[in-house]
Amino acid sequence: MADKNESAFSLRYAVKTTIAAPPSRVWAKLTDAAGFPSWNSTVTSIEGPIALGQKLAIRVPVSDRTFTPKVAVFEPEQRMVWKDGFFPMFEGARTYTLTTNGSGTDFEMVEHFRGAMLPMIKGSLPDFAPIFDRYAADLKKACES
């Protein structure tokens, strides 16, 4: 189950799951922009290469908005960070972490919103907990099948 932590200027969602597949298989799913909608029910489309320094155009079923994060960190089969916005006003950062365990991969996804504008924006954001739960379940199913 996804966790939610919040304060006046910070909102954080996180989900973890263990996937019975090697990090290479999980990483391949997470970095295949064109293939994302085939396994992930929380994403309608991703345009642009998922690579360091690249800007993405992401569409999701829960919003008409196109999200345009930049890939800020790209450590193959270990960690990736997508960022959007400008801190200290408002920034969203999604961090993907893969950790090898004895039987597969521990996957963690964290979304952290922060900044002076957050109190005004927070009410317009969806509840990411069920979205994160579905995202992790979709990834697990895709990598294990």
Secondary structure, 3 states (H helix, E strand, C coil): CCEEEEECCEEEEEEEEEECCCHHHHHHHHCCCCCHHHHCCCCCEEECCCCCCCECEEECCCCCCEECCEEEEEECCCEEEEEEEECCCEEEEEEEEEEEECCEEEEEEEEEEECCCHHHHHHHCCCHHHHHHHHHHHHHHHHHC
